[in-house]
Amino acid sequence: MIRNVRLFWQGGLTLLLSLGDRRVPARARLMALLALAYAISPVDLLPDAIPLLGWCDDLLVVPTVLALTARGLPAPVPAEARARSLSLQRRMPWLLPTVVLGLAGTGLLAWGLMRRLTG
């Protein structure tokens, strides 16, 4: 489980670092931006109000668009970004747990606040 989270984290960080490179075409940046917009947009193929089913479209659409984005990158860009990603992870091993705990804490706080406000 931890290994899968690390691989996911490494891939995401590699893609993020790749998108900052000047050699990346504008359409790849646009696709990544569209994936992010879809993930945070209240307009979905399946409404998020439907328990569990509403998140399935996000879990399919966003990774698919990001994978297509990664395939459109020039070959040396992801390799260099992966090396920078590994270097960053070695220098800051606390980064992944901090991000995961921060997101979990934010989610719990938002859930508690919504529950408090709605009754």
C-alpha positions as CSV (number, residue, x, y, z in Angstrom):
1,M,0.0,0.0,0.0
2,I,2.7,2.4,1.0
3,R,4.7,1.5,-2.1
4,N,1.7,2.3,-4.3
5,V,1.3,5.7,-2.6
6,R,4.9,6.4,-3.2
7,L,4.7,5.5,-6.9
8,F,1.6,7.6,-7.3
9,W,3.3,10.5,-5.5
10,Q,6.5,10.1,-7.6
11,G,4.5,10.0,-10.9
12,G,2.5,13.1,-9.9
13,L,5.5,15.0,-8.8
14,T,7.3,14.0,-12.0
15,L,4.4,15.2,-14.2
16,L,4.2,18.5,-12.2
17,L,8.0,19.1,-12.6
18,S,7.7,18.2,-16.3
19,L,5.0,20.7,-17.0
20,G,7.3,23.5,-15.8
21,D,9.8,22.7,-18.5
22,R,9.9,25.1,-21.5
23,R,10.2,22.2,-24.0
24,V,6.7,20.9,-23.1
25,P,4.1,21.8,-25.7
26,A,1.2,24.2,-24.8
27,R,-1.4,21.5,-25.5
28,A,0.1,19.3,-22.7
29,R,-0.1,22.1,-20.2
30,L,-3.7,22.8,-21.4
31,M,-4.7,19.1,-20.9
32,A,-3.2,19.1,-17.4
33,L,-5.1,22.3,-16.6
34,L,-8.3,20.8,-17.9
35,A,-7.8,17.7,-15.8
36,L,-7.3,19.9,-12.7
37,A,-10.4,22.0,-13.6
38,Y,-12.5,18.9,-14.0
39,A,-11.3,17.5,-10.7
40,I,-12.3,20.7,-8.8
41,S,-15.3,21.6,-10.9
42,P,-18.8,21.1,-9.4
43,V,-20.0,20.1,-12.9
44,D,-19.3,16.4,-13.5
45,L,-20.5,13.5,-15.8
46,L,-21.9,11.9,-12.6
47,P,-22.9,14.3,-9.8
48,D,-20.7,14.0,-6.7
49,A,-23.9,14.1,-4.6
50,I,-24.4,10.4,-5.6
51,P,-22.5,8.5,-2.9
52,L,-19.4,6.7,-4.2
53,L,-20.7,6.7,-7.8
54,G,-20.1,10.4,-8.1
55,W,-16.4,10.0,-7.5
56,C,-16.0,7.2,-10.1
57,D,-16.0,9.6,-13.0
58,D,-13.3,11.7,-11.3
59,L,-11.2,8.6,-10.7
60,L,-11.5,7.6,-14.4
61,V,-11.4,10.9,-16.3
62,V,-8.6,12.8,-14.4
63,P,-6.0,10.0,-14.4
64,T,-6.8,9.2,-18.1
65,V,-6.3,12.8,-19.1
66,L,-3.1,13.1,-17.1
67,A,-1.8,9.9,-18.6
68,L,-2.5,11.2,-22.1
69,T,-0.7,14.4,-21.1
70,A,2.3,12.5,-20.0
71,R,2.4,10.6,-23.3
72,G,2.6,13.9,-25.1
73,L,5.8,15.1,-23.4
74,P,9.1,15.1,-25.2
75,A,11.2,12.0,-24.1
76,P,14.0,13.7,-22.2
77,V,11.6,15.9,-20.2
78,P,10.1,13.2,-18.0
79,A,13.5,11.5,-17.4
80,E,15.0,14.7,-16.2
81,A,11.9,15.5,-14.1
82,R,12.0,12.0,-12.6
83,A,15.6,12.5,-11.5
84,R,14.7,15.9,-9.9
85,S,11.7,14.3,-8.2
86,L,13.8,11.5,-6.7
87,S,16.4,14.1,-5.6
88,L,13.6,16.1,-3.9
89,Q,12.2,13.1,-2.2
90,R,15.6,12.1,-0.8
91,R,16.2,15.6,0.5
92,M,12.8,16.0,2.0
93,P,11.4,12.6,3.1
94,W,8.9,14.3,5.3
95,L,7.1,15.9,2.3
96,L,4.8,13.0,1.3
97,P,3.5,12.3,4.9
98,T,3.0,16.0,5.4
99,V,1.0,16.4,2.3
100,V,-1.1,13.3,3.0
101,L,-1.8,14.3,6.6
102,G,-2.5,17.9,5.5
103,L,-5.1,16.7,2.9
104,A,-6.7,14.3,5.3
105,G,-6.9,17.0,8.0
106,T,-8.4,19.5,5.6
107,G,-10.9,16.9,4.5
108,L,-11.9,16.1,8.0
109,L,-12.1,19.8,8.9
110,A,-14.3,20.5,5.8
111,W,-16.5,17.5,6.6
112,G,-17.0,18.6,10.2
113,L,-17.7,22.2,9.2
114,M,-20.3,21.1,6.6
115,R,-21.9,18.9,9.1
116,R,-22.0,21.6,11.7
117,L,-23.5,24.1,9.3
118,T,-26.2,21.8,7.9
119,G,-27.5,20.8,11.1
